[in-house]
């Protein structure tokens, strides 16, 4: 596709020449299919919905195909022809929404969804154009914080039990010492009485 040229501020003759040149350039520009990937790198967190956005222009009917490539291999996601044919893979049936401009939306992404997403747009005469999007999926940090909070609560509980146990031990020791002291005192009194009686 050609981009329109904005004519500079000039007289009528100059502007007419530039307009004619612009028209000639647009006529001689190659026709076919073009593809724009506005965001080639996407970062997402687990359970998020993400849009793999592309925009294509074509003359006539085009077929769009999306594939996912990761360390686990290549998986075909969806293929459709503008207007009349849609084929979504079984594994993505309830998780993918397709759009006429060639974009797809992935629902509830997981770590397994990370990787490369390849889109191929094929014009009816056989011209292909390709686009790539890299998706990074991260675990939600709140899960780690939740684990830390649970572990901290567990440690607090154990500490409280240990403190109670130590308090009971201390109380028992005091009672035992008191009892021993009473017994020692009574024994001493008895010995003293015996001595006096003698």
Secondary structure per residue as TSV (DSSP state, phi and psi in degrees):
chain	resnum	aa	ss	phi	psi
A	1	X	-	360.0	145.0
A	2	X	-	-98.8	149.2
A	3	X	-	-97.9	128.7
A	4	X	-	-63.1	140.3
A	5	X	-	-94.5	128.5
A	6	X	-	-82.5	118.6
A	7	X	-	-69.0	143.0
A	8	X	-	-72.3	163.1
A	9	X	S	-68.7	112.8
A	10	X	-	-156.0	-173.3
A	11	X	-	-73.0	171.0
A	12	X	H	-59.3	-42.3
A	13	X	H	-63.5	-46.4
A	14	X	H	-60.5	-44.4
A	15	X	H	-65.0	-38.0
A	16	X	H	-64.4	-40.5
A	17	X	H	-64.6	-45.9
A	18	X	H	-63.4	-40.5
A	19	X	H	-62.7	-40.9
A	20	X	H	-65.2	-43.0
A	21	X	H	-62.9	-40.9
A	22	X	H	-61.2	-43.9
A	23	X	H	-62.7	-42.7
A	24	X	H	-63.7	-42.3
A	25	X	H	-62.3	-41.8
A	26	X	H	-68.9	-30.7
A	27	X	H	-71.2	-37.2
A	28	X	H	-85.6	-9.6
A	29	X	S	-65.6	141.1
A	30	X	-	-65.4	134.4
A	31	X	-	-90.0	158.4
A	32	X	S	147.3	-141.4
A	33	X	-	-115.3	141.7
A	34	X	E	-133.3	151.2
A	35	X	E	-134.8	132.8
A	36	X	E	-118.2	128.9
A	37	X	-	-113.9	97.2
A	38	X	S	-68.9	-28.1
A	39	X	-	-133.3	89.2
A	40	X	S	-76.9	-9.8
A	41	X	E	-132.9	120.7
A	42	X	E	-123.8	132.1
A	43	X	E	-108.4	131.0
A	44	X	E	-138.7	163.2
A	45	X	E	-111.0	160.7
A	46	X	T	-55.7	139.5
A	47	X	T	77.6	4.5
A	48	X	-	-83.8	152.5
A	49	X	-	-96.0	129.9
A	50	X	E	-126.2	149.5
A	51	X	E	-106.9	120.2
A	52	X	E	-92.0	96.7
A	53	X	-	-94.8	129.1
A	54	X	-	-138.5	166.4
A	55	X	E	-145.2	125.5
A	56	X	E	-125.8	154.0
A	57	X	E	-125.8	146.3
A	58	X	-	-155.2	164.5
A	59	X	S	-107.5	118.9
A	60	X	S	88.6	-159.4
A	61	X	-	-87.6	139.8
A	62	X	E	-129.2	152.6
A	63	X	E	-108.8	132.8
A	64	X	E	-112.4	135.1
A	65	X	E	-134.3	133.8
A	66	X	E	-115.4	137.4
A	67	X	E	-132.8	149.6
A	68	X	E	-112.3	126.7
A	69	X	E	-121.3	125.2
A	70	X	E	-144.1	-173.1
A	71	X	T	-64.7	-18.2
A	72	X	T	-87.0	-5.6
A	73	X	E	123.3	-167.1
A	74	X	E	-108.4	131.7
A	75	X	E	-126.3	130.7
A	76	X	E	-80.8	129.2
A	77	X	E	-94.0	-57.0
A	78	X	E	-158.1	156.2
A	79	X	E	-145.4	134.0
A	80	X	E	-150.5	154.4
A	81	X	E	-110.7	132.0
A	82	X	T	-50.9	118.1
A	83	X	T	101.7	-38.7
A	84	X	T	-137.1	-6.9
A	85	X	E	-142.0	127.3
A	86	X	E	-135.8	131.6
A	87	X	E	-136.5	109.0
A	88	X	E	-107.9	132.3
A	89	X	-	-60.5	150.2
A	90	X	G	-55.9	-43.0
A	91	X	G	-65.1	-15.7
A	92	X	G	-115.5	3.3
A	93	X	T	-47.8	-50.3
A	94	X	T	-94.3	3.5
A	95	X	T	-116.7	-5.0
A	96	X	E	-122.7	134.6
A	97	X	E	-117.8	131.1
A	98	X	E	-105.0	152.8
A	99	X	-	-126.7	152.8
A	100	X	T	-61.1	-28.1
A	101	X	T	-80.8	3.4
A	102	X	S	100.8	-9.2
A	103	X	-	-76.4	157.9
A	104	X	E	-133.2	152.7
A	105	X	E	-115.4	130.1
A	106	X	E	-101.9	127.0
A	107	X	-	-96.7	143.4
A	108	X	S	52.9	58.7
A	109	X	-	-68.8	150.5
A	110	X	-	-124.1	177.8
A	111	X	G	-60.4	-32.5
A	112	X	G	-65.3	-19.2
A	113	X	G	-81.0	-8.7
A	114	X	-	-65.0	149.2
A	115	X	E	141.7	-157.6
A	116	X	E	-102.6	137.2
A	117	X	E	-116.3	118.8
A	118	X	E	-106.5	128.5
A	119	X	E	-114.0	135.2
A	120	X	E	-121.8	125.4
A	121	X	E	-110.5	122.1
A	122	X	E	-116.0	121.2
A	123	X	E	-75.0	156.7
A	124	X	T	-60.7	-23.5
A	125	X	T	-87.4	0.2
A	126	X	S	104.3	0.6
A	127	X	-	-73.4	127.9
A	128	X	E	-109.5	146.8
A	129	X	E	-140.5	143.7
A	130	X	E	-121.7	153.1
A	131	X	E	-142.1	152.8
A	132	X	E	-133.1	138.4
A	133	X	E	-128.8	132.7
A	134	X	E	-99.8	126.3
A	135	X	E	-113.1	123.9
A	136	X	E	-108.5	127.1
A	137	X	E	-117.4	126.8
A	138	X	E	-114.2	147.2
A	139	X	-	-65.7	147.2
A	140	X	-	-73.0	128.8
A	141	X	H	-66.6	-23.9
A	142	X	H	-63.0	-28.6
A	143	X	H	-63.9	-41.4
A	144	X	H	-64.3	-41.7
A	145	X	H	-64.5	-37.2
A	146	X	H	-62.3	-44.0
A	147	X	H	-60.9	-44.8
A	148	X	H	-61.6	-42.6
A	149	X	H	-63.6	-43.0
A	150	X	H	-64.5	-43.8
A	151	X	H	-63.5	-41.2
A	152	X	H	-63.5	-42.0
A	153	X	H	-63.0	-40.6
A	154	X	H	-61.3	-46.9
A	155	X	H	-61.8	-39.4
A	156	X	H	-62.9	-42.7
A	157	X	H	-62.5	-45.7
A	158	X	H	-61.7	-42.4
A	159	X	H	-61.3	-43.0
A	160	X	H	-63.0	-41.5
A	161	X	H	-63.6	-43.8
A	162	X	H	-62.5	-40.9
A	163	X	H	-63.3	-43.7
A	164	X	H	-62.3	-41.7
A	165	X	H	-63.3	-43.8
A	166	X	H	-64.5	-38.5
A	167	X	H	-63.9	-42.9
A	168	X	H	-63.7	-42.9
A	169	X	H	-60.5	-44.0
A	170	X	H	-63.2	-42.9
A	171	X	H	-64.1	-44.6
A	172	X	H	-62.3	-41.3
A	173	X	H	-61.6	-43.2
A	174	X	H	-62.3	-44.8
A	175	X	H	-62.3	-42.8
A	176	X	H	-62.9	-43.5
A	177	X	H	-64.3	-38.4
A	178	X	H	-63.3	-45.1
A	179	X	H	-63.6	-44.7
A	180	X	H	-61.7	-41.2
A	181	X	H	-63.3	-42.2
A	182	X	H	-63.4	-45.1
A	183	X	H	-62.2	-43.6
A	184	X	H	-61.5	-42.4
A	185	X	H	-64.7	-44.1
A	186	X	H	-67.0	-37.0
A	187	X	H	-63.9	-41.1
A	188	X	H	-63.6	-41.9
A	189	X	H	-61.9	-43.4
A	190	X	H	-61.3	-43.4
A	191	X	H	-63.5	-40.4
A	192	X	H	-63.9	-43.0
A	193	X	H	-63.3	-43.8
A	194	X	H	-59.5	-42.1
A	195	X	H	-63.7	-43.7
A	196	X	H	-63.8	-43.1
A	197	X	H	-63.4	-37.0
A	198	X	-	-65.8	360.0
